[in-house]
Amino acid sequence: MVADVRVRTTAAAVLVVSVALLVGAFVLVFLVRQSISDGIAATAEQRAEAILQRGERPAPDDDLLWQITSADGTVERSGVALPDRASDDVRLPDSDDQYLVVVDSEGGSRVSVAVPVDDVDESTEALVTPLAVGLPLLVLLVGGVTWVVASRALAPVERIRREVEEITGDRLDRRVPEPASRDEIGRLARTMNQMLVRLQDSRDRQRAFVADASHELRSPVASIRQVAEVAQTHPGALPDGELAETVLAESARLQRLVDQLLLLTRADDGGGDRARQDVDLDDLALAEGRRIGRTGIAVDTKDVGPGRVRGDASALAQVVRNLTDNAARHAVGAVAVGVRESAGRVELTVDDDGPGIPDDQRERVFDRFVRLDEARARDAGGSGLGLAIVREIVTAHGGTVAVTRSKLGGARFTVRFQAGFSEPPASSAYEHHEAP
């Protein structure tokens, strides 16, 4: 590939230089010939004027012939008869030379002066000969220089190509060599390395996601299988209905996990277009507050005020549900939900009075399959995906989500959207699923 580019570059340079030199040579020869011709004509006119006005009579010379025709028809000449009209291409008797004839007249007298124009041809030939030899040599020199320069310029591209050829899905840790120059090739190499970093990060996240998903799916499947094996091996060992209850509970847990995995997969793929509409975030917060309150937890919704955003209604409902479920799961006995609109932004807050989240774990809780309290989260039905889904949806709607210390003593999750957000920066394919 690089060799082909080098050949095409050299050929193009040679062609352009050849055409330019050829045109320049023609122009140069034409201008030189025209200049010499004009000089000879000016010399002949000066001699004709001197003969006519000052009465000079130059000695006969092959380089200058003259003829005077007086008003009474008397002719005086230095040699052969000359024409009475000016011409730049005259052949005289007994001469093979080409002459330029100029004619001047005054008071009835007429003077014709002829000068040879052989100097024009000789000067032109003297110029054409070195051009005919020098132009091909100059073209060869330009071609050679272009080849060397193109080879040096394209050498980093060839090294990049060889390295990229060796990179596979299992070798994304490799990087292309970056030249020290800050030109287009250097920027290309740096851009490719940045792309490889993104690909490697994406692959690592995908592998971690598959491993974690496999681990999470194994748990309910193992529970179902264990109970089924006990029931098959020892009929009557289990109380009536325990097998059905276990299978039903674990299958529901499995279904929730599969739904959430599907949701995150769609988010990673960019999703599809969803209808955008005005969504009253305060209505969603009040509805989820009433739902959580039916479980016996005290829910404070006095800080819920008007707040409208533009987005996917089912996705935004998923955000509120996941946050309230997370708060209820970790709360000791109280949860607070608030919505307010200020300075063109809508803010949703969800507080609990639980143990809170350590400062060094507040970003980690939004990662997939992260449970800071593994045993309690698993017992409560948590999968470690709820907050990851929240961040995906909020980010897709152009918002932000963060966790801080709550005034109740636990954790406070704060989600901020732009009020009346008309078009999200990314497509959303979120569908409403039951929260974990």
C-alpha positions as CSV (number, residue, x, y, z in Angstrom):
1,M,0.0,0.0,0.0
2,V,2.7,2.5,1.0
3,A,4.8,1.5,-2.1
4,D,1.8,2.2,-4.3
5,V,1.3,5.6,-2.7
6,R,5.0,6.3,-3.1
7,V,4.8,5.4,-6.8
8,R,1.7,7.5,-7.4
9,T,3.2,10.4,-5.5
10,T,6.4,10.3,-7.5
11,A,4.5,9.9,-10.8
12,A,2.3,12.8,-10.1
13,A,5.2,15.0,-9.1
14,V,7.1,14.0,-12.3
15,L,4.1,14.7,-14.4
16,V,3.4,18.1,-12.9
17,V,7.0,19.2,-13.1
18,S,7.4,17.9,-16.7
19,V,4.3,19.8,-17.8
20,A,5.4,23.0,-15.9
21,L,9.0,22.8,-17.3
22,L,7.8,22.1,-20.9
23,V,5.4,25.1,-20.8
24,G,8.1,27.2,-19.3
25,A,10.6,26.2,-21.9
26,F,8.2,27.1,-24.8
27,V,7.5,30.5,-23.2
28,L,11.2,31.2,-22.6
29,V,12.1,30.3,-26.2
30,F,9.2,32.4,-27.5
31,L,10.2,35.4,-25.4
32,V,13.9,35.2,-26.3
33,R,13.1,34.9,-30.0
34,Q,10.7,37.8,-29.8
35,S,13.2,39.9,-28.0
36,I,16.0,39.3,-30.5
37,S,13.6,40.0,-33.4
38,D,12.5,43.2,-31.8
39,G,16.1,44.3,-31.3
40,I,17.0,43.6,-35.0
41,A,13.9,45.5,-36.2
42,A,14.8,48.5,-34.0
43,T,18.3,48.5,-35.3
44,A,17.1,48.4,-38.9
45,E,14.7,51.3,-38.3
46,Q,17.4,53.4,-36.7
47,R,19.7,52.8,-39.8
48,A,16.8,53.7,-42.1
49,E,16.2,56.9,-40.3
50,A,19.9,57.8,-40.3
51,I,20.1,57.3,-44.1
52,L,16.9,59.2,-44.8
53,Q,17.4,62.2,-42.5
54,R,21.2,62.6,-42.2
55,G,22.2,61.3,-45.6
56,E,24.4,58.6,-44.3
57,R,25.7,56.0,-46.8
58,P,26.8,52.9,-45.0
59,A,29.4,50.8,-46.7
60,P,28.0,47.6,-48.4
61,D,27.9,44.8,-45.9
62,D,26.2,41.5,-45.8
63,D,24.7,42.5,-42.4
64,L,23.1,45.7,-43.8
65,L,21.7,46.4,-47.3
66,W,20.0,49.6,-48.1
67,Q,18.2,51.2,-51.0
68,I,17.2,54.9,-51.6
69,T,14.5,55.8,-54.1
70,S,14.3,59.6,-54.6
71,A,11.3,61.6,-55.5
72,D,12.2,61.7,-59.2
73,G,12.6,57.9,-59.3
74,T,16.4,57.7,-59.1
75,V,17.5,54.6,-57.2
76,E,20.7,54.3,-55.2
77,R,21.5,51.0,-53.4
78,S,24.3,49.1,-51.7
79,G,23.7,45.8,-53.3
80,V,20.8,43.9,-54.7
81,A,17.3,45.5,-55.2
82,L,15.2,45.6,-52.1
83,P,11.4,45.5,-51.9
84,D,9.4,48.7,-51.4
85,R,7.4,47.2,-48.5
86,A,8.4,46.1,-45.1
87,S,8.6,42.4,-44.4
88,D,10.2,40.0,-41.8
89,D,10.7,37.2,-44.2
90,V,12.6,38.2,-47.4
91,R,14.8,36.0,-49.5
92,L,17.2,38.1,-51.7
93,P,18.7,37.0,-55.0
94,D,22.0,35.1,-54.7
95,S,21.6,34.7,-50.9
96,D,20.3,31.9,-48.8
97,D,19.8,34.1,-45.8
98,Q,16.5,35.4,-44.5
99,Y,16.2,39.2,-44.2
100,L,14.1,41.7,-42.3
101,V,13.2,44.7,-44.4
102,V,12.0,48.0,-43.0
103,V,10.9,51.0,-45.1
104,D,10.9,54.7,-44.2
105,S,9.9,57.6,-46.3
106,E,10.0,61.4,-46.1
107,G,9.4,64.2,-48.7
108,G,8.9,61.7,-51.5
109,S,12.1,59.8,-50.9
110,R,11.9,56.3,-49.6
111,V,14.5,54.2,-47.9
112,S,14.5,50.4,-47.6
113,V,16.9,48.7,-45.1
114,A,17.4,44.9,-45.0
115,V,19.2,43.1,-42.1
116,P,19.7,39.3,-41.8
117,V,17.7,37.5,-39.1
118,D,20.0,34.5,-38.9
119,D,21.0,35.6,-35.3
120,V,17.4,34.9,-34.2
121,D,17.6,31.3,-35.4
122,E,21.1,30.8,-34.0
123,S,20.2,32.2,-30.6
124,T,17.0,30.1,-30.5
125,E,19.0,26.9,-31.3
126,A,21.6,27.9,-28.7
127,L,18.8,28.1,-26.1
128,V,16.9,25.0,-27.2
129,T,19.9,22.6,-27.1
130,P,20.6,23.0,-23.3
131,L,16.9,23.0,-22.6
132,A,16.5,19.7,-24.5
133,V,19.2,18.1,-22.4
134,G,18.6,19.9,-19.1
135,L,14.8,19.3,-18.8
136,P,14.9,15.5,-18.8
137,L,17.8,15.6,-16.2
138,L,15.8,18.0,-14.1
139,V,12.7,15.8,-14.3
140,L,14.8,12.8,-13.2
141,L,16.2,14.8,-10.3
142,V,12.7,15.9,-9.2
143,G,11.5,12.3,-9.5
144,G,14.4,11.0,-7.4
145,V,14.0,13.7,-4.7
146,T,10.2,13.1,-4.6
147,W,10.8,9.3,-4.2
148,V,13.2,9.8,-1.3
149,V,11.0,12.4,0.4
150,A,7.8,10.3,-0.1
151,S,9.6,7.3,1.3
152,R,10.8,9.1,4.4
153,A,7.4,10.7,4.9
154,L,5.5,7.4,4.5
155,A,7.8,5.2,6.5
156,P,5.8,5.9,9.7
157,V,2.6,4.9,7.9
158,E,4.2,1.6,6.9
159,R,5.2,1.0,10.5
160,I,1.7,1.8,11.7
161,R,0.2,-0.5,9.0
162,R,2.4,-3.4,10.0
163,E,1.5,-3.0,13.7
164,V,-2.2,-2.7,13.0
165,E,-2.0,-5.8,10.9
166,E,-0.7,-7.7,14.0
167,I,-3.5,-6.4,16.4
168,T,-6.3,-8.8,17.0
169,G,-9.1,-9.0,19.5
170,D,-6.8,-10.7,22.0
171,R,-4.0,-8.3,21.5
172,L,-5.7,-4.9,22.0
173,D,-2.9,-4.0,24.4
174,R,-0.6,-3.3,21.5
175,R,-0.1,0.2,20.3
176,V,1.0,1.7,17.0
177,P,4.3,3.6,17.0
178,E,3.9,7.4,17.4
179,P,6.4,9.5,15.4
180,A,7.9,12.5,17.2
181,S,6.5,14.8,14.5
182,R,3.4,16.8,15.2
183,D,2.1,16.5,11.6
184,E,-0.9,14.6,10.2
185,I,0.8,11.2,10.5
186,G,1.6,11.8,14.2
187,R,-2.0,12.9,14.9
188,L,-3.2,9.8,13.0
189,A,-1.0,7.5,15.2
190,R,-2.2,9.2,18.4
191,T,-5.8,8.9,17.3
192,M,-5.4,5.2,16.5
193,N,-3.9,4.6,19.9
194,Q,-6.7,6.4,21.6
195,M,-9.1,4.2,19.6
196,L,-7.3,1.1,20.7
197,V,-7.5,2.2,24.3
198,R,-11.3,2.6,23.9
199,L,-11.6,-0.8,22.3
200,Q,-9.5,-2.4,25.0
201,D,-11.6,-0.8,27.7
202,S,-14.8,-1.8,25.9
203,R,-13.5,-5.4,25.6
204,D,-12.5,-5.5,29.2
205,R,-15.9,-4.2,30.4
206,Q,-17.6,-6.7,28.1
207,R,-15.6,-9.6,29.5
208,A,-16.2,-8.4,33.1
209,F,-19.9,-8.0,32.3
210,V,-20.2,-11.5,30.9
211,A,-18.3,-13.0,33.8
212,D,-20.4,-11.1,36.4
213,A,-23.7,-11.9,34.5
214,S,-22.7,-15.6,34.4
215,H,-22.0,-15.5,38.2
216,E,-25.3,-13.8,39.0
217,L,-27.3,-16.2,36.7
218,R,-25.7,-19.2,38.3
219,S,-27.0,-18.4,41.8
220,P,-30.8,-18.7,41.1
221,V,-30.3,-21.6,38.7
222,A,-28.2,-23.4,41.3
223,S,-30.9,-22.8,44.0
224,I,-33.7,-24.2,41.7
225,R,-31.5,-27.2,40.8
226,Q,-30.6,-27.9,44.4
227,V,-34.2,-27.9,45.6
228,A,-35.3,-30.0,42.6
229,E,-32.5,-32.6,43.2
230,V,-33.5,-32.9,46.9
231,A,-37.2,-33.3,46.0
232,Q,-36.2,-36.0,43.4
233,T,-33.8,-37.9,45.6
234,H,-35.8,-37.7,48.8
235,P,-39.5,-37.5,48.0
236,G,-41.4,-36.1,50.9
237,A,-38.3,-34.5,52.5
238,L,-39.5,-31.0,51.7
239,P,-42.6,-29.5,53.2
240,D,-45.6,-29.2,50.9
241,G,-45.2,-26.3,48.6
242,E,-41.6,-25.5,49.4
243,L,-40.4,-26.7,46.0
244,A,-43.0,-24.6,44.1
245,E,-42.3,-21.5,46.3
246,T,-38.5,-21.8,45.8
247,V,-38.8,-22.3,42.1
248,L,-41.3,-19.4,41.8
249,A,-39.1,-17.0,43.9
250,E,-35.8,-17.9,42.2
251,S,-37.4,-17.8,38.7
252,A,-38.8,-14.3,39.5
253,R,-35.3,-13.2,40.6
254,L,-33.9,-14.8,37.5
255,Q,-36.5,-12.9,35.3
256,R,-35.6,-9.6,37.0
257,L,-31.9,-10.2,36.4
258,V,-32.5,-11.1,32.7
259,D,-34.6,-8.0,32.2
260,Q,-32.0,-5.8,33.7
261,L,-29.2,-7.4,31.6
262,L,-31.3,-6.9,28.5
263,L,-31.8,-3.3,29.4
264,L,-28.1,-2.6,29.9
265,T,-27.3,-4.4,26.7
266,R,-29.6,-2.2,24.8
267,A,-28.1,0.8,26.4
268,D,-24.6,-0.3,25.4
269,D,-25.8,-0.8,21.8
270,G,-27.2,2.7,21.6
271,G,-30.8,1.5,21.7
272,G,-33.6,2.6,19.4
273,D,-35.6,5.7,19.1
274,R,-38.2,6.2,21.7
275,A,-41.0,8.7,21.8
276,R,-40.1,11.9,23.7
277,Q,-42.8,13.6,25.8
278,D,-43.2,16.0,28.7
279,V,-42.8,14.0,31.9
280,D,-43.8,15.3,35.4
281,L,-41.1,14.0,37.6
282,D,-43.0,15.0,40.7
283,D,-45.9,12.6,39.7
284,L,-43.4,9.8,39.4
285,A,-41.8,10.6,42.8
286,L,-45.2,10.8,44.6
287,A,-46.3,7.5,43.0
288,E,-43.1,5.7,44.1
289,G,-43.3,7.2,47.5
290,R,-46.8,5.8,48.0
291,R,-45.7,2.4,46.8
292,I,-42.7,2.3,49.2
293,G,-44.9,3.6,52.0
294,R,-47.1,0.5,51.7
295,T,-44.2,-1.7,52.8
296,G,-44.2,0.0,56.3
297,I,-41.3,2.5,55.7
298,A,-42.0,6.1,56.6
299,V,-41.7,8.1,53.4
300,D,-41.4,11.9,53.5
301,T,-42.6,13.6,50.2
302,K,-43.1,17.1,51.5
303,D,-40.2,18.4,49.4
304,V,-41.8,17.1,46.2
305,G,-42.5,20.2,44.0
306,P,-43.3,20.7,40.3
307,G,-40.7,19.5,38.0
308,R,-41.1,18.7,34.3
309,V,-38.5,17.2,31.9
310,R,-38.6,16.0,28.4
311,G,-37.8,12.4,27.8
312,D,-38.8,8.7,27.8
313,A,-41.5,8.4,30.4
314,S,-40.9,4.7,31.1
315,A,-37.2,5.2,31.4
316,L,-37.6,8.1,33.8
317,A,-40.0,6.0,35.9
318,Q,-37.4,3.3,36.0
319,V,-34.9,5.8,37.5
320,V,-37.3,6.9,40.2
321,R,-38.2,3.3,41.0
322,N,-34.7,2.0,41.2
323,L,-33.6,4.9,43.5
324,T,-36.6,4.5,45.8
325,D,-36.2,0.7,45.9
326,N,-32.5,1.1,46.7
327,A,-33.3,3.6,49.5
328,A,-36.0,1.3,51.0
329,R,-33.7,-1.7,50.9
330,H,-31.0,0.1,52.9
331,A,-33.2,2.3,55.1
332,V,-33.7,1.6,58.8
333,G,-37.1,3.1,58.8
334,A,-37.3,6.4,56.8
335,V,-37.0,7.5,53.2
336,A,-37.3,11.1,51.9
337,V,-38.1,12.0,48.2
338,G,-37.8,15.5,46.8
339,V,-38.3,17.2,43.5
340,R,-37.5,20.9,42.8
341,E,-36.9,23.1,39.7
342,S,-34.4,25.9,39.8
343,A,-32.3,27.8,37.3
344,G,-33.6,25.8,34.4
345,R,-32.8,22.4,35.9
346,V,-35.0,19.8,37.6
347,E,-33.5,18.0,40.6
348,L,-34.6,14.7,42.1
349,T,-33.3,13.6,45.5
350,V,-33.8,10.3,47.3
351,D,-32.6,10.0,51.0
352,D,-32.5,7.2,53.4
353,D,-31.5,6.8,57.1
354,G,-29.4,3.7,56.5
355,P,-25.6,3.2,57.0
356,G,-24.7,5.5,54.1
357,I,-21.9,5.0,51.5
358,P,-18.2,5.6,52.3
359,D,-16.6,8.4,50.4
360,D,-14.3,6.1,48.5
361,Q,-17.2,3.9,47.3
362,R,-19.5,6.6,46.0
363,E,-18.5,6.3,42.4
364,R,-18.2,2.5,42.5
365,V,-21.8,2.0,43.5
366,F,-22.8,3.0,39.9
367,D,-20.8,0.2,38.4
368,R,-22.5,-3.0,37.4
369,F,-22.9,-5.9,39.8
370,V,-21.4,-3.9,42.7
371,R,-22.9,-4.6,46.1
372,L,-21.2,-3.0,49.1
373,D,-23.0,-5.4,51.4
374,E,-23.0,-8.6,49.5
375,A,-24.9,-10.8,51.9
376,R,-27.7,-8.2,52.7
377,A,-28.0,-7.2,49.1
378,R,-28.4,-10.8,48.0
379,D,-30.9,-11.6,50.7
380,A,-33.0,-8.5,49.8
381,G,-33.1,-9.5,46.1
382,G,-30.5,-6.9,44.9
383,S,-28.6,-7.7,41.8
384,G,-26.1,-4.8,41.8
385,L,-27.6,-3.5,38.5
386,G,-30.2,-1.0,39.7
387,L,-27.9,2.0,40.2
388,A,-26.0,1.1,37.0
389,I,-29.3,1.3,35.1
390,V,-30.0,4.7,36.8
391,R,-26.7,6.1,35.5
392,E,-27.2,4.8,32.0
393,I,-30.7,6.3,31.7
394,V,-29.8,9.6,33.3
395,T,-26.7,10.0,31.1
396,A,-28.8,9.2,28.0
397,H,-31.2,12.0,29.0
398,G,-28.3,14.5,29.4
399,G,-28.4,14.5,33.2
400,T,-26.1,13.7,36.0
401,V,-26.4,11.5,39.1
402,A,-24.3,11.6,42.3
403,V,-24.4,10.3,45.8
404,T,-23.6,12.3,49.0
405,R,-24.3,12.2,52.7
406,S,-28.0,12.4,53.6
407,K,-29.5,14.7,56.2
408,L,-31.2,11.6,57.5
409,G,-27.8,10.0,58.2
410,G,-27.7,7.6,55.2
411,A,-27.2,8.2,51.5
412,R,-28.6,10.9,49.3
413,F,-28.9,10.3,45.6
414,T,-29.3,13.4,43.5
415,V,-30.3,13.4,39.8
416,R,-30.3,16.6,37.8
417,F,-32.0,17.1,34.4
418,Q,-32.3,20.1,32.2
419,A,-35.9,21.5,32.5
420,G,-37.9,21.0,29.4
421,F,-35.0,19.0,27.8
422,S,-36.2,18.6,24.2
423,E,-33.8,16.2,22.5
424,P,-31.5,13.8,24.4
425,P,-27.9,13.5,23.2
426,A,-28.3,9.7,22.8
427,S,-31.1,7.4,21.8
428,S,-32.9,5.6,24.6
429,A,-34.3,2.1,24.3
430,Y,-35.3,1.8,28.0
431,E,-38.4,-0.1,28.8
432,H,-40.2,-0.2,32.1
433,H,-39.1,-3.2,34.2
434,E,-39.6,-4.0,37.8
435,A,-36.8,-2.8,39.9
436,P,-34.6,-5.3,41.7
